[in-house]
Each structure stands twice: as C-alpha cells, then as structure tokens.
Amino acid sequence: MKEAYSHVRRGKPWCELLSFLLLAATAAVAQDASRALVLKMADNELKSQKQPRYWMYLDSKKEPGKSELNRVIQTPECWLSWPVSVDGRAPTQEEAQHAREQVEALVNDPKVRKKNRGQIDADGRKSAEMLRMLPDAFLFTRDGMEGKSLRLNFRPNPKYQPPSSEAKVFHHMEGVLLIDAEQIRLVRLSGTLVSEVDFGFGILGRLEKGGSFEVVQSEVAPGDWEVSRLDVHITGRALFFRAIREQQHEVRTQFQPVPSDLSLAEAASRVAGDSKPSQMGWHGGSQ
C-alpha cells in the first residue's frame, strides 16, 4: 500500500509537467494563428497602398492652442488644402490669401508639386514599414470580438530587434488591434508606451513612459478603407534638452471620390470652393 501511494506521489510532478507542456503548446498554436491573422491584415493594407484611390474630404486638426478645419483634395501629383475654419471662425482675408498662394504654387510650379508628393510618399513608406514589422514586433492574444471586429491585445516581442528609431518607439508599445472580421482590414490600432525610450543612451533624446497613439480606419466606400482618426500624445526631450510635445488630434470625414485624371486646375477650383476655375487663376497643370 505504501509503495502504491509512493507511485502516485511520484507521478504528480509528471502530470503537472504534462499539463504545462499542453498549455504551452496551446498558447503557441494560438500565437501562430494570431500572427497569421495580423500578417494577412498587413498584407491587405500594403496591397491597398499599391492601388491608391483619390478623395476629397474634411480634415479637422487640433493641437495645443490651435484648431483647423481644412478641405483636402488628393491627386496623383499632389494634395491640395484649403481652410474652412480656423479656431472655430472663418479664415481671415490674410489666411485665405495665404492658402490661395499655396494652391497656386502647387498648380503652377512642378518643383513645388514634387516636394509635396515627396512628403506624401515619405509618410507612405513609414506607414508601410510599420505594417511590415507589426506581425514580428509584437506578440498577439485574441480577446474576442468588438462589434464586427476581431480584437487582439499585443505586447512587445522581446526577440525582435527594431531596425530604426521610429520602429524602436513603436516596439515599446502595448495595446489593442482591431481587425475587420470579414475583409481582414485594420480598423483600429492603439498603443501606450510601457517604458521610457532612450536614443543614444538618453543623450540624443528620451520619450516618457505613458505616451499613447491611436489610428482608426473606416470603410469610406465599399471595399475602400482610409484613415479617419489619428491621436498622438507623446512627451519627452531631444538633443540639448529641447522639449518634445506631440499632441495631435486629427479627424477626417465626408470622403468623396475624385477621378484620378482630374486636372490640377479643376482640383484647385473644387478645394477652394470656386465655381469658375478659369477666372480664379487656376491655369496650371503637368509640366
């Protein structure tokens, strides 16, 4: 009887070890499935960037001490912007004149258009870099549904080595990822810095723990998804103790499709709300 009892006692650690291994295997399978889902979503987003659509929309931006509502129109050559309101009031004559000069420069000067397009493409490359690193930079855990979206929690993958400063900041975040369950498109990505981020051992700069960001995409037309909200709240310091204060709230609404062959003169007319572009100095185009 004692020997039988001894066998039972000796068998207990093996049962616990087996249970642990089964749980670890289940967690690994779940992680692989979550990573595959994120990989598919990132692939869909990257494919959509290679097949751009063009829109006119309202862009509301709020920063400390300032708020703006602009009408934006996208074309293959550049994006044009026009103020609708500034700090809750109509633009002054000087603000409207400044906007008109900027639009005229884009319409009439190929160098200005090239610079504008370059800035847009640079932002696109950064977005693509973040999408590509997303499946490997984080560990994901399924957390049910939120509306029609799959909800995943994420945290930094300790095995990942960020290739750039932007990636290093991104990799220090944990948060929530929402993916549209039907189309496998990004719905919301929100994260919080879980630790301070040092650059050059803290000499070149440091971002404080607790900073946050959120990007939201909406289906603005069947099968077409665009960024509709961006929130950034990050503080820190840079070289020579210059303060870093990224406090931005941006909302994009009222998306209307724009033909890709729309002339720059017509685009300028639409963004400025002019009915007769030929009478307003919008004569430029591709040169």
ABEGO torsion letter per residue (X at the ends): XAAAAAAAAAAAAAAAAAAAAAAAAAAAAAAAAAAAAAAAAAAAAAAAAABBBBBBBBBBBBBBGBBBBBBBBBBAABBBBBBABBGGBBBBAAAAAAAAAAAAAAAABAAAAAAAAAAAAAAAAAAAAAAAAAAAABBBBBAEBBEABBBBBBBBBAABBBABAAAAAAAABBEBBBBBAAAGBBABBBBBBABBBBBGGGAAEBBBBGBBBBBBBBBABBGBBBBABBBBBBBEBBBGGBBBBBBBBBBBBGBBBBBAABBAAAAAAAAAGBABAAAAGBABEBX
